[in-house]
Amino acid sequence: MSLNGQFQAAQGTVLARATCECCGGAVQIKANKNGGAYYYCGHADDQGTQCCHSQRWGQRISWALRKAYREAGETPVKATLPLKIGRSEVPAAAAKPANADNPPADNIDAAPEKRAAESRGGLFG
């Protein structure tokens, strides 16, 4: 099922405002021609080096941003990055490592045991 047909927004529409995950500057999350959400950060630091960080999202998050934009009366909403859909808490079963019941592995960083030098005999021995 394609979510891009619902809550359509014109290309370049500012759906939300957020802060860049890289430099912390203010960015505008816009809609591309296919309805996908993205941002590009062009802020520069004190030395004049641009951040140039960009982020794109898939159909589900883009759909949620377009829906929030439409429900807010077609005004940009404030978004907090990173954008995620679903449960924000990790379930208790997933918090436990898969091999928690297994004993710890032997120390593989220990020096190998010394072996007696073998006599090869012959010409090179």
Backbone atoms as SQL, in Angstrom:
CREATE TABLE atoms (id INTEGER PRIMARY KEY, chain TEXT, resi INTEGER, resn TEXT, atom TEXT, x REAL, y REAL, z REAL);
INSERT INTO atoms VALUES
  (1, 'A', 1, 'MET', 'N', 0.840, -1.177, 0.000),
  (2, 'A', 1, 'MET', 'CA', 0.000, 0.000, 0.000),
  (3, 'A', 1, 'MET', 'C', 0.886, 1.242, 0.000),
  (4, 'A', 2, 'SER', 'N', 0.629, 2.118, -0.911),
  (5, 'A', 2, 'SER', 'CA', 1.402, 3.350, -1.005),
  (6, 'A', 2, 'SER', 'C', 0.771, 4.419, -0.129),
  (7, 'A', 3, 'LEU', 'N', 1.599, 5.022, 0.695),
  (8, 'A', 3, 'LEU', 'CA', 1.118, 6.095, 1.575),
  (9, 'A', 3, 'LEU', 'C', 1.307, 7.470, 0.949),
  (10, 'A', 4, 'ASN', 'N', 1.998, 7.540, -0.195),
  (11, 'A', 4, 'ASN', 'CA', 2.292, 8.838, -0.796),
  (12, 'A', 4, 'ASN', 'C', 1.074, 9.499, -1.413),
  (13, 'A', 5, 'GLY', 'N', -0.001, 8.747, -1.677),
  (14, 'A', 5, 'GLY', 'CA', -1.200, 9.334, -2.255),
  (15, 'A', 5, 'GLY', 'C', -2.051, 10.081, -1.241),
  (16, 'A', 6, 'GLN', 'N', -1.845, 9.814, 0.042),
  (17, 'A', 6, 'GLN', 'CA', -2.643, 10.457, 1.079),
  (18, 'A', 6, 'GLN', 'C', -1.931, 11.703, 1.597),
  (19, 'A', 7, 'PHE', 'N', -2.701, 12.722, 1.924),
  (20, 'A', 7, 'PHE', 'CA', -2.180, 13.970, 2.481),
  (21, 'A', 7, 'PHE', 'C', -1.068, 14.536, 1.600),
  (22, 'A', 8, 'GLN', 'N', -1.361, 14.699, 0.333),
  (23, 'A', 8, 'GLN', 'CA', -0.340, 15.182, -0.597),
  (24, 'A', 8, 'GLN', 'C', 0.053, 16.621, -0.276),
  (25, 'A', 9, 'ALA', 'N', 1.323, 16.905, -0.545),
  (26, 'A', 9, 'ALA', 'CA', 1.856, 18.252, -0.366),
  (27, 'A', 9, 'ALA', 'C', 2.689, 18.578, -1.601),
  (28, 'A', 10, 'ALA', 'N', 2.652, 19.838, -2.012),
  (29, 'A', 10, 'ALA', 'CA', 3.403, 20.257, -3.192),
  (30, 'A', 10, 'ALA', 'C', 4.908, 20.182, -2.917),
  (31, 'A', 11, 'GLN', 'N', 5.665, 20.022, -3.989),
  (32, 'A', 11, 'GLN', 'CA', 7.121, 19.956, -3.870),
  (33, 'A', 11, 'GLN', 'C', 7.657, 21.223, -3.226),
  (34, 'A', 12, 'GLY', 'N', 8.545, 21.069, -2.252),
  (35, 'A', 12, 'GLY', 'CA', 9.148, 22.210, -1.576),
  (36, 'A', 12, 'GLY', 'C', 8.345, 22.742, -0.400),
  (37, 'A', 13, 'THR', 'N', 7.198, 22.132, -0.103),
  (38, 'A', 13, 'THR', 'CA', 6.388, 22.569, 1.034),
  (39, 'A', 13, 'THR', 'C', 7.130, 22.279, 2.332),
  (40, 'A', 14, 'VAL', 'N', 7.225, 23.270, 3.197),
  (41, 'A', 14, 'VAL', 'CA', 7.878, 23.080, 4.495),
  (42, 'A', 14, 'VAL', 'C', 6.882, 22.387, 5.419),
  (43, 'A', 15, 'LEU', 'N', 7.161, 21.113, 5.737),
  (44, 'A', 15, 'LEU', 'CA', 6.263, 20.327, 6.578),
  (45, 'A', 15, 'LEU', 'C', 6.526, 20.542, 8.057),
  (46, 'A', 16, 'ALA', 'N', 7.792, 20.717, 8.419),
  (47, 'A', 16, 'ALA', 'CA', 8.147, 20.831, 9.838),
  (48, 'A', 16, 'ALA', 'C', 9.439, 21.617, 9.981),
  (49, 'A', 17, 'ARG', 'N', 9.699, 22.025, 11.193),
  (50, 'A', 17, 'ARG', 'CA', 10.963, 22.681, 11.539),
  (51, 'A', 17, 'ARG', 'C', 11.620, 21.843, 12.631),
  (52, 'A', 18, 'ALA', 'N', 12.943, 21.706, 12.535),
  (53, 'A', 18, 'ALA', 'CA', 13.683, 20.884, 13.495),
  (54, 'A', 18, 'ALA', 'C', 15.099, 21.425, 13.603),
  (55, 'A', 19, 'THR', 'N', 15.927, 20.732, 14.370),
  (56, 'A', 19, 'THR', 'CA', 17.340, 21.081, 14.473),
  (57, 'A', 19, 'THR', 'C', 18.158, 19.990, 13.808),
  (58, 'A', 20, 'CYS', 'N', 19.238, 20.376, 13.172),
  (59, 'A', 20, 'CYS', 'CA', 20.116, 19.442, 12.465),
  (60, 'A', 20, 'CYS', 'C', 20.737, 18.477, 13.473),
  (61, 'A', 21, 'GLU', 'N', 20.752, 17.198, 13.126),
  (62, 'A', 21, 'GLU', 'CA', 21.346, 16.192, 14.009),
  (63, 'A', 21, 'GLU', 'C', 22.860, 16.315, 14.059),
  (64, 'A', 22, 'CYS', 'N', 23.447, 16.941, 13.075),
  (65, 'A', 22, 'CYS', 'CA', 24.903, 17.040, 13.003),
  (66, 'A', 22, 'CYS', 'C', 25.429, 18.288, 13.715),
  (67, 'A', 23, 'CYS', 'N', 24.907, 19.461, 13.346),
  (68, 'A', 23, 'CYS', 'CA', 25.463, 20.716, 13.886),
  (69, 'A', 23, 'CYS', 'C', 24.535, 21.421, 14.864),
  (70, 'A', 24, 'GLY', 'N', 23.261, 21.042, 14.909),
  (71, 'A', 24, 'GLY', 'CA', 22.315, 21.680, 15.820),
  (72, 'A', 24, 'GLY', 'C', 21.652, 22.920, 15.267),
  (73, 'A', 25, 'GLY', 'N', 21.911, 23.276, 14.015),
  (74, 'A', 25, 'GLY', 'CA', 21.291, 24.439, 13.397),
  (75, 'A', 25, 'GLY', 'C', 19.827, 24.174, 13.051),
  (76, 'A', 26, 'ALA', 'N', 19.059, 25.230, 12.873),
  (77, 'A', 26, 'ALA', 'CA', 17.648, 25.099, 12.517),
  (78, 'A', 26, 'ALA', 'C', 17.519, 24.678, 11.055),
  (79, 'A', 27, 'VAL', 'N', 16.663, 23.677, 10.797),
  (80, 'A', 27, 'VAL', 'CA', 16.433, 23.197, 9.436),
  (81, 'A', 27, 'VAL', 'C', 14.938, 23.115, 9.173),
  (82, 'A', 28, 'GLN', 'N', 14.588, 23.112, 7.889),
  (83, 'A', 28, 'GLN', 'CA', 13.216, 22.958, 7.455),
  (84, 'A', 28, 'GLN', 'C', 13.071, 21.589, 6.803),
  (85, 'A', 29, 'ILE', 'N', 12.129, 20.802, 7.286),
  (86, 'A', 29, 'ILE', 'CA', 11.842, 19.507, 6.675),
  (87, 'A', 29, 'ILE', 'C', 10.826, 19.767, 5.580),
  (88, 'A', 30, 'LYS', 'N', 11.204, 19.429, 4.353),
  (89, 'A', 30, 'LYS', 'CA', 10.369, 19.730, 3.191),
  (90, 'A', 30, 'LYS', 'C', 9.882, 18.448, 2.530),
  (91, 'A', 31, 'ALA', 'N', 8.911, 18.597, 1.625),
  (92, 'A', 31, 'ALA', 'CA', 8.400, 17.483, 0.842),
  (93, 'A', 31, 'ALA', 'C', 9.039, 17.536, -0.542),
  (94, 'A', 32, 'ASN', 'N', 9.489, 16.382, -1.046),
  (95, 'A', 32, 'ASN', 'CA', 10.018, 16.340, -2.402),
  (96, 'A', 32, 'ASN', 'C', 8.879, 16.102, -3.384),
  (97, 'A', 33, 'LYS', 'N', 9.183, 15.923, -4.660),
  (98, 'A', 33, 'LYS', 'CA', 8.130, 15.799, -5.676),
  (99, 'A', 33, 'LYS', 'C', 7.303, 14.530, -5.510),
  (100, 'A', 34, 'ASN', 'N', 7.855, 13.517, -4.825),
  (101, 'A', 34, 'ASN', 'CA', 7.121, 12.267, -4.599),
  (102, 'A', 34, 'ASN', 'C', 6.412, 12.244, -3.252),
  (103, 'A', 35, 'GLY', 'N', 6.507, 13.317, -2.476),
  (104, 'A', 35, 'GLY', 'CA', 5.856, 13.372, -1.179),
  (105, 'A', 35, 'GLY', 'C', 6.746, 12.932, -0.036),
  (106, 'A', 36, 'GLY', 'N', 7.986, 12.557, -0.313),
  (107, 'A', 36, 'GLY', 'CA', 8.910, 12.123, 0.728),
  (108, 'A', 36, 'GLY', 'C', 9.473, 13.312, 1.490),
  (109, 'A', 37, 'ALA', 'N', 9.703, 13.110, 2.778),
  (110, 'A', 37, 'ALA', 'CA', 10.230, 14.179, 3.626),
  (111, 'A', 37, 'ALA', 'C', 11.756, 14.139, 3.621),
  (112, 'A', 38, 'TYR', 'N', 12.363, 15.327, 3.634),
  (113, 'A', 38, 'TYR', 'CA', 13.826, 15.419, 3.656),
  (114, 'A', 38, 'TYR', 'C', 14.223, 16.772, 4.235),
  (115, 'A', 39, 'TYR', 'N', 15.492, 16.872, 4.635),
  (116, 'A', 39, 'TYR', 'CA', 16.057, 18.189, 4.937),
  (117, 'A', 39, 'TYR', 'C', 17.509, 18.213, 4.514),
  (118, 'A', 40, 'TYR', 'N', 17.996, 19.410, 4.280),
  (119, 'A', 40, 'TYR', 'CA', 19.393, 19.658, 3.943),
  (120, 'A', 40, 'TYR', 'C', 19.862, 20.818, 4.810),
  (121, 'A', 41, 'CYS', 'N', 20.967, 20.636, 5.512),
  (122, 'A', 41, 'CYS', 'CA', 21.485, 21.679, 6.391),
  (123, 'A', 41, 'CYS', 'C', 22.629, 22.402, 5.685),
  (124, 'A', 42, 'GLY', 'N', 22.495, 23.692, 5.521),
  (125, 'A', 42, 'GLY', 'CA', 23.526, 24.494, 4.882),
  (126, 'A', 42, 'GLY', 'C', 24.199, 25.458, 5.839),
  (127, 'A', 43, 'HIS', 'N', 24.039, 25.240, 7.158),
  (128, 'A', 43, 'HIS', 'CA', 24.645, 26.128, 8.143),
  (129, 'A', 43, 'HIS', 'C', 26.165, 25.995, 8.120),
  (130, 'A', 44, 'ALA', 'N', 26.834, 27.070, 8.436),
  (131, 'A', 44, 'ALA', 'CA', 28.297, 27.078, 8.474),
  (132, 'A', 44, 'ALA', 'C', 28.765, 27.294, 9.910),
  (133, 'A', 45, 'ASP', 'N', 29.913, 26.719, 10.239),
  (134, 'A', 45, 'ASP', 'CA', 30.480, 26.919, 11.572),
  (135, 'A', 45, 'ASP', 'C', 31.298, 28.205, 11.600),
  (136, 'A', 46, 'ASP', 'N', 32.050, 28.434, 12.680),
  (137, 'A', 46, 'ASP', 'CA', 32.817, 29.680, 12.854),
  (138, 'A', 46, 'ASP', 'C', 33.899, 29.856, 11.795),
  (139, 'A', 47, 'GLN', 'N', 34.441, 28.753, 11.281),
  (140, 'A', 47, 'GLN', 'CA', 35.491, 28.833, 10.268),
  (141, 'A', 47, 'GLN', 'C', 34.927, 28.941, 8.850),
  (142, 'A', 48, 'GLY', 'N', 33.616, 28.869, 8.703),
  (143, 'A', 48, 'GLY', 'CA', 32.992, 28.986, 7.390),
  (144, 'A', 48, 'GLY', 'C', 32.764, 27.658, 6.695),
  (145, 'A', 49, 'THR', 'N', 32.998, 26.548, 7.387),
  (146, 'A', 49, 'THR', 'CA', 32.776, 25.225, 6.800),
  (147, 'A', 49, 'THR', 'C', 31.303, 24.873, 6.923),
  (148, 'A', 50, 'GLN', 'N', 30.682, 24.532, 5.788),
  (149, 'A', 50, 'GLN', 'CA', 29.267, 24.192, 5.803),
  (150, 'A', 50, 'GLN', 'C', 29.048, 22.811, 6.389),
  (151, 'A', 51, 'CYS', 'N', 27.899, 22.624, 7.025),
  (152, 'A', 51, 'CYS', 'CA', 27.534, 21.340, 7.619),
  (153, 'A', 51, 'CYS', 'C', 27.215, 20.325, 6.519),
  (154, 'A', 52, 'CYS', 'N', 26.363, 20.683, 5.569),
  (155, 'A', 52, 'CYS', 'CA', 25.978, 19.853, 4.415),
  (156, 'A', 52, 'CYS', 'C', 25.357, 18.516, 4.806),
  (157, 'A', 53, 'HIS', 'N', 24.785, 18.410, 5.997),
  (158, 'A', 53, 'HIS', 'CA', 24.142, 17.167, 6.416),
  (159, 'A', 53, 'HIS', 'C', 22.751, 17.109, 5.801),
  (160, 'A', 54, 'SER', 'N', 22.371, 15.942, 5.307),
  (161, 'A', 54, 'SER', 'CA', 21.029, 15.776, 4.760),
  (162, 'A', 54, 'SER', 'C', 20.414, 14.512, 5.336),
  (163, 'A', 55, 'GLN', 'N', 19.110, 14.484, 5.367),
  (164, 'A', 55, 'GLN', 'CA', 18.375, 13.339, 5.903),
  (165, 'A', 55, 'GLN', 'C', 17.130, 13.147, 5.064),
  (166, 'A', 56, 'ARG', 'N', 16.826, 11.899, 4.732),
  (167, 'A', 56, 'ARG', 'CA', 15.598, 11.564, 4.010),
  (168, 'A', 56, 'ARG', 'C', 14.867, 10.488, 4.788),
  (169, 'A', 57, 'TRP', 'N', 13.547, 10.484, 4.674),
  (170, 'A', 57, 'TRP', 'CA', 12.746, 9.486, 5.364),
  (171, 'A', 57, 'TRP', 'C', 11.893, 8.732, 4.358),
  (172, 'A', 58, 'GLY', 'N', 11.457, 7.544, 4.751),
  (173, 'A', 58, 'GLY', 'CA', 10.625, 6.687, 3.916),
  (174, 'A', 58, 'GLY', 'C', 9.164, 7.101, 3.944),
  (175, 'A', 59, 'GLN', 'N', 8.329, 6.233, 3.380),
  (176, 'A', 59, 'GLN', 'CA', 6.912, 6.550, 3.213),
  (177, 'A', 59, 'GLN', 'C', 6.180, 6.730, 4.533),
  (178, 'A', 60, 'ARG', 'N', 6.450, 5.867, 5.516),
  (179, 'A', 60, 'ARG', 'CA', 5.673, 5.923, 6.766),
  (180, 'A', 60, 'ARG', 'C', 5.902, 7.233, 7.515),
  (181, 'A', 61, 'ILE', 'N', 7.143, 7.624, 7.680),
  (182, 'A', 61, 'ILE', 'CA', 7.428, 8.851, 8.424),
  (183, 'A', 61, 'ILE', 'C', 7.018, 10.076, 7.606),
  (184, 'A', 62, 'SER', 'N', 7.232, 10.027, 6.292),
  (185, 'A', 62, 'SER', 'CA', 6.811, 11.141, 5.437),
  (186, 'A', 62, 'SER', 'C', 5.301, 11.321, 5.501),
  (187, 'A', 63, 'TRP', 'N', 4.572, 10.203, 5.494),
  (188, 'A', 63, 'TRP', 'CA', 3.114, 10.258, 5.597),
  (189, 'A', 63, 'TRP', 'C', 2.702, 10.890, 6.919),
  (190, 'A', 64, 'ALA', 'N', 3.358, 10.497, 8.024),
  (191, 'A', 64, 'ALA', 'CA', 3.025, 11.045, 9.334),
  (192, 'A', 64, 'ALA', 'C', 3.320, 12.545, 9.395),
  (193, 'A', 65, 'LEU', 'N', 4.406, 12.986, 8.772),
  (194, 'A', 65, 'LEU', 'CA', 4.717, 14.416, 8.740),
  (195, 'A', 65, 'LEU', 'C', 3.700, 15.190, 7.905),
  (196, 'A', 66, 'ARG', 'N', 3.322, 14.642, 6.743),
  (197, 'A', 66, 'ARG', 'CA', 2.326, 15.318, 5.911),
  (198, 'A', 66, 'ARG', 'C', 0.976, 15.384, 6.621),
  (199, 'A', 67, 'LYS', 'N', 0.616, 14.320, 7.338),
  (200, 'A', 67, 'LYS', 'CA', -0.639, 14.295, 8.083),
  (201, 'A', 67, 'LYS', 'C', -0.617, 15.340, 9.203),
  (202, 'A', 68, 'ALA', 'N', 0.487, 15.411, 9.952),
  (203, 'A', 68, 'ALA', 'CA', 0.605, 16.402, 11.030),
  (204, 'A', 68, 'ALA', 'C', 0.553, 17.826, 10.472),
  (205, 'A', 69, 'TYR', 'N', 1.190, 18.022, 9.314),
  (206, 'A', 69, 'TYR', 'CA', 1.169, 19.329, 8.649),
  (207, 'A', 69, 'TYR', 'C', -0.264, 19.715, 8.279),
  (208, 'A', 70, 'ARG', 'N', -1.006, 18.762, 7.716),
  (209, 'A', 70, 'ARG', 'CA', -2.385, 19.022, 7.307),
  (210, 'A', 70, 'ARG', 'C', -3.275, 19.272, 8.516),
  (211, 'A', 71, 'GLU', 'N', -3.083, 18.490, 9.594),
  (212, 'A', 71, 'GLU', 'CA', -3.911, 18.648, 10.791),
  (213, 'A', 71, 'GLU', 'C', -3.595, 19.940, 11.542),
  (214, 'A', 72, 'ALA', 'N', -2.392, 20.492, 11.340),
  (215, 'A', 72, 'ALA', 'CA', -2.019, 21.757, 11.997),
  (216, 'A', 72, 'ALA', 'C', -2.472, 22.964, 11.191),
  (217, 'A', 73, 'GLY', 'N', -3.325, 22.749, 10.211),
  (218, 'A', 73, 'GLY', 'CA', -3.829, 23.867, 9.410),
  (219, 'A', 73, 'GLY', 'C', -2.844, 24.302, 8.346),
  (220, 'A', 74, 'GLU', 'N', -2.069, 23.367, 7.835),
  (221, 'A', 74, 'GLU', 'CA', -1.070, 23.600, 6.793),
  (222, 'A', 74, 'GLU', 'C', -0.040, 24.636, 7.229),
  (223, 'A', 75, 'THR', 'N', 0.371, 24.526, 8.483),
  (224, 'A', 75, 'THR', 'CA', 1.488, 25.312, 8.992),
  (225, 'A', 75, 'THR', 'C', 2.557, 24.324, 9.455),
  (226, 'A', 76, 'PRO', 'N', 3.828, 24.665, 9.287),
  (227, 'A', 76, 'PRO', 'CA', 4.890, 23.735, 9.691),
  (228, 'A', 76, 'PRO', 'C', 4.827, 23.417, 11.184),
  (229, 'A', 77, 'VAL', 'N', 5.008, 22.137, 11.502),
  (230, 'A', 77, 'VAL', 'CA', 4.989, 21.691, 12.885),
  (231, 'A', 77, 'VAL', 'C', 6.415, 21.609, 13.414),
  (232, 'A', 78, 'LYS', 'N', 6.564, 21.606, 14.717),
  (233, 'A', 78, 'LYS', 'CA', 7.887, 21.461, 15.327),
  (234, 'A', 78, 'LYS', 'C', 8.152, 19.977, 15.500),
  (235, 'A', 79, 'ALA', 'N', 9.279, 19.519, 14.983),
  (236, 'A', 79, 'ALA', 'CA', 9.634, 18.102, 15.051),
  (237, 'A', 79, 'ALA', 'C', 10.915, 17.928, 15.845),
  (238, 'A', 80, 'THR', 'N', 11.018, 16.811, 16.529),
  (239, 'A', 80, 'THR', 'CA', 12.212, 16.463, 17.277),
  (240, 'A', 80, 'THR', 'C', 12.886, 15.292, 16.572),
  (241, 'A', 81, 'LEU', 'N', 14.163, 15.471, 16.250),
  (242, 'A', 81, 'LEU', 'CA', 14.894, 14.413, 15.566),
  (243, 'A', 81, 'LEU', 'C', 15.578, 13.531, 16.589),
  (244, 'A', 82, 'PRO', 'N', 15.773, 12.249, 16.348),
  (245, 'A', 82, 'PRO', 'CA', 15.413, 11.515, 15.149),
  (246, 'A', 82, 'PRO', 'C', 13.919, 11.188, 15.125),
  (247, 'A', 83, 'LEU', 'N', 13.353, 11.188, 13.934),
  (248, 'A', 83, 'LEU', 'CA', 11.944, 10.877, 13.755),
  (249, 'A', 83, 'LEU', 'C', 11.772, 9.364, 13.714),
  (250, 'A', 84, 'LYS', 'N', 10.873, 8.850, 14.538),
  (251, 'A', 84, 'LYS', 'CA', 10.612, 7.415, 14.592),
  (252, 'A', 84, 'LYS', 'C', 9.123, 7.199, 14.732),
  (253, 'A', 85, 'ILE', 'N', 8.656, 6.078, 14.225),
  (254, 'A', 85, 'ILE', 'CA', 7.265, 5.690, 14.387),
  (255, 'A', 85, 'ILE', 'C', 7.250, 4.356, 15.105),
  (256, 'A', 86, 'GLY', 'N', 6.381, 4.223, 16.073),
  (257, 'A', 86, 'GLY', 'CA', 6.297, 2.970, 16.826),
  (258, 'A', 86, 'GLY', 'C', 6.646, 3.215, 18.272),
  (259, 'A', 87, 'ARG', 'N', 6.876, 2.102, 18.986),
  (260, 'A', 87, 'ARG', 'CA', 7.197, 2.206, 20.402),
  (261, 'A', 87, 'ARG', 'C', 8.592, 2.763, 20.594),
  (262, 'A', 88, 'SER', 'N', 8.727, 3.689, 21.531),
  (263, 'A', 88, 'SER', 'CA', 10.037, 4.268, 21.790),
  (264, 'A', 88, 'SER', 'C', 10.789, 3.481, 22.858),
  (265, 'A', 89, 'GLU', 'N', 10.063, 2.662, 23.630),
  (266, 'A', 89, 'GLU', 'CA', 10.710, 1.878, 24.666),
  (267, 'A', 89, 'GLU', 'C', 11.050, 0.491, 24.126),
  (268, 'A', 90, 'VAL', 'N', 12.159, -0.043, 24.578),
  (269, 'A', 90, 'VAL', 'CA', 12.569, -1.377, 24.166),
  (270, 'A', 90, 'VAL', 'C', 11.831, -2.377, 25.039),
  (271, 'A', 91, 'PRO', 'N', 11.183, -3.389, 24.452),
  (272, 'A', 91, 'PRO', 'CA', 10.502, -4.386, 25.278),
  (273, 'A', 91, 'PRO', 'C', 11.502, -5.118, 26.175),
  (274, 'A', 92, 'ALA', 'N', 11.022, -5.618, 27.310),
  (275, 'A', 92, 'ALA', 'CA', 11.905, -6.282, 28.278),
  (276, 'A', 92, 'ALA', 'C', 12.592, -7.502, 27.666),
  (277, 'A', 93, 'ALA', 'N', 11.906, -8.231, 26.801),
  (278, 'A', 93, 'ALA', 'CA', 12.511, -9.416, 26.191),
  (279, 'A', 93, 'ALA', 'C', 13.654, -9.035, 25.257),
  (280, 'A', 94, 'ALA', 'N', 13.551, -7.895, 24.609),
  (281, 'A', 94, 'ALA', 'CA', 14.592, -7.473, 23.675),
  (282, 'A', 94, 'ALA', 'C', 15.788, -6.862, 24.404),
  (283, 'A', 95, 'ALA', 'N', 15.595, -6.411, 25.639),
  (284, 'A', 95, 'ALA', 'CA', 16.686, -5.801, 26.378),
  (285, 'A', 95, 'ALA', 'C', 17.723, -6.831, 26.825),
  (286, 'A', 96, 'LYS', 'N', 17.302, -8.097, 26.960),
  (287, 'A', 96, 'LYS', 'CA', 18.200, -9.157, 27.391),
  (288, 'A', 96, 'LYS', 'C', 18.958, -9.698, 26.178),
  (289, 'A', 97, 'PRO', 'N', 20.282, -9.788, 26.236),
  (290, 'A', 97, 'PRO', 'CA', 21.021, -10.332, 25.098),
  (291, 'A', 97, 'PRO', 'C', 20.613, -11.774, 24.817),
  (292, 'A', 98, 'ALA', 'N', 20.737, -12.185, 23.576),
  (293, 'A', 98, 'ALA', 'CA', 20.301, -13.515, 23.163),
  (294, 'A', 98, 'ALA', 'C', 21.106, -14.614, 23.844),
  (295, 'A', 99, 'ASN', 'N', 22.358, -14.367, 24.178),
  (296, 'A', 99, 'ASN', 'CA', 23.195, -15.414, 24.756),
  (297, 'A', 99, 'ASN', 'C', 23.446, -15.169, 26.243),
  (298, 'A', 100, 'ALA', 'N', 22.489, -14.582, 26.956),
  (299, 'A', 100, 'ALA', 'CA', 22.692, -14.258, 28.369),
  (300, 'A', 100, 'ALA', 'C', 22.812, -15.517, 29.235),
  (301, 'A', 101, 'ASP', 'N', 22.224, -16.635, 28.809),
  (302, 'A', 101, 'ASP', 'CA', 22.278, -17.858, 29.601),
  (303, 'A', 101, 'ASP', 'C', 23.556, -18.651, 29.355),
  (304, 'A', 102, 'ASN', 'N', 24.300, -18.327, 28.349),
  (305, 'A', 102, 'ASN', 'CA', 25.520, -19.059, 28.037),
  (306, 'A', 102, 'ASN', 'C', 26.660, -18.602, 28.933),
  (307, 'A', 103, 'PRO', 'N', 27.583, -19.504, 29.296),
  (308, 'A', 103, 'PRO', 'CA', 28.734, -19.080, 30.096),
  (309, 'A', 103, 'PRO', 'C', 29.666, -18.205, 29.263),
  (310, 'A', 104, 'PRO', 'N', 30.484, -17.384, 29.919),
  (311, 'A', 104, 'PRO', 'CA', 31.395, -16.527, 29.156),
  (312, 'A', 104, 'PRO', 'C', 32.419, -17.358, 28.397),
  (313, 'A', 105, 'ALA', 'N', 32.870, -16.844, 27.295),
  (314, 'A', 105, 'ALA', 'CA', 33.843, -17.542, 26.461),
  (315, 'A', 105, 'ALA', 'C', 35.213, -17.519, 27.134),
  (316, 'A', 106, 'ASP', 'N', 36.054, -18.482, 26.766),
  (317, 'A', 106, 'ASP', 'CA', 37.420, -18.515, 27.286),
  (318, 'A', 106, 'ASP', 'C', 38.164, -17.281, 26.807),
  (319, 'A', 107, 'ASN', 'N', 39.204, -16.930, 27.548),
  (320, 'A', 107, 'ASN', 'CA', 40.011, -15.773, 27.197),
  (321, 'A', 107, 'ASN', 'C', 40.823, -16.110, 25.947),
  (322, 'A', 108, 'ILE', 'N', 40.502, -15.462, 24.863),
  (323, 'A', 108, 'ILE', 'CA', 41.212, -15.748, 23.612),
  (324, 'A', 108, 'ILE', 'C', 42.423, -14.845, 23.437),
  (325, 'A', 109, 'ASP', 'N', 42.595, -13.883, 24.358),
  (326, 'A', 109, 'ASP', 'CA', 43.742, -12.989, 24.260),
  (327, 'A', 109, 'ASP', 'C', 44.968, -13.507, 25.012),
  (328, 'A', 110, 'ALA', 'N', 44.841, -14.663, 25.672),
  (329, 'A', 110, 'ALA', 'CA', 45.970, -15.211, 26.420),
  (330, 'A', 110, 'ALA', 'C', 47.047, -15.702, 25.447),
  (331, 'A', 111, 'ALA', 'N', 48.271, -15.699, 25.930),
  (332, 'A', 111, 'ALA', 'CA', 49.391, -16.169, 25.106),
  (333, 'A', 111, 'ALA', 'C', 49.256, -17.674, 24.854),
  (334, 'A', 112, 'PRO', 'N', 49.610, -18.143, 23.661),
  (335, 'A', 112, 'PRO', 'CA', 49.510, -19.577, 23.389),
  (336, 'A', 112, 'PRO', 'C', 50.535, -20.352, 24.217),
  (337, 'A', 113, 'GLU', 'N', 50.225, -21.617, 24.443),
  (338, 'A', 113, 'GLU', 'CA', 51.143, -22.460, 25.197),
  (339, 'A', 113, 'GLU', 'C', 52.424, -22.663, 24.402),
  (340, 'A', 114, 'LYS', 'N', 53.544, -22.802, 25.150),
  (341, 'A', 114, 'LYS', 'CA', 54.838, -23.030, 24.503),
  (342, 'A', 114, 'LYS', 'C', 54.920, -24.495, 24.094),
  (343, 'A', 115, 'ARG', 'N', 55.382, -24.740, 22.874),
  (344, 'A', 115, 'ARG', 'CA', 55.592, -26.106, 22.391),
  (345, 'A', 115, 'ARG', 'C', 57.082, -26.332, 22.230),
  (346, 'A', 116, 'ALA', 'N', 57.449, -27.522, 22.443),
  (347, 'A', 116, 'ALA', 'CA', 58.860, -27.873, 22.238),
  (348, 'A', 116, 'ALA', 'C', 59.164, -27.787, 20.753),
  (349, 'A', 117, 'ALA', 'N', 60.361, -27.289, 20.445),
  (350, 'A', 117, 'ALA', 'CA', 60.760, -27.162, 19.049),
  (351, 'A', 117, 'ALA', 'C', 60.944, -28.547, 18.459),
  (352, 'A', 118, 'GLU', 'N', 60.324, -28.766, 17.328),
  (353, 'A', 118, 'GLU', 'CA', 60.442, -30.058, 16.666),
  (354, 'A', 118, 'GLU', 'C', 61.709, -30.067, 15.802),
  (355, 'A', 119, 'SER', 'N', 62.343, -31.187, 15.795),
  (356, 'A', 119, 'SER', 'CA', 63.499, -31.340, 14.921),
  (357, 'A', 119, 'SER', 'C', 62.993, -31.819, 13.575),
  (358, 'A', 120, 'ARG', 'N', 63.290, -31.087, 12.563),
  (359, 'A', 120, 'ARG', 'CA', 62.809, -31.447, 11.232),
  (360, 'A', 120, 'ARG', 'C', 63.784, -32.421, 10.580),
  (361, 'A', 121, 'GLY', 'N', 65.004, -32.406, 11.044),
  (362, 'A', 121, 'GLY', 'CA', 65.996, -33.309, 10.476),
  (363, 'A', 121, 'GLY', 'C', 66.322, -32.932, 9.058),
  (364, 'A', 122, 'GLY', 'N', 67.178, -33.642, 8.461),
  (365, 'A', 122, 'GLY', 'CA', 67.539, -33.410, 7.078),
  (366, 'A', 122, 'GLY', 'C', 68.361, -32.177, 6.896),
  (367, 'A', 123, 'LEU', 'N', 68.281, -31.610, 5.745),
  (368, 'A', 123, 'LEU', 'CA', 69.113, -30.500, 5.325),
  (369, 'A', 123, 'LEU', 'C', 68.838, -29.217, 6.102),
  (370, 'A', 124, 'PHE', 'N', 67.556, -28.943, 6.469),
  (371, 'A', 124, 'PHE', 'CA', 67.181, -27.673, 7.097),
  (372, 'A', 124, 'PHE', 'C', 66.978, -27.796, 8.603),
  (373, 'A', 125, 'GLY', 'N', 67.312, -28.887, 9.239),
  (374, 'A', 125, 'GLY', 'CA', 66.966, -29.129, 10.605),
  (375, 'A', 125, 'GLY', 'C', 67.958, -28.844, 11.580);
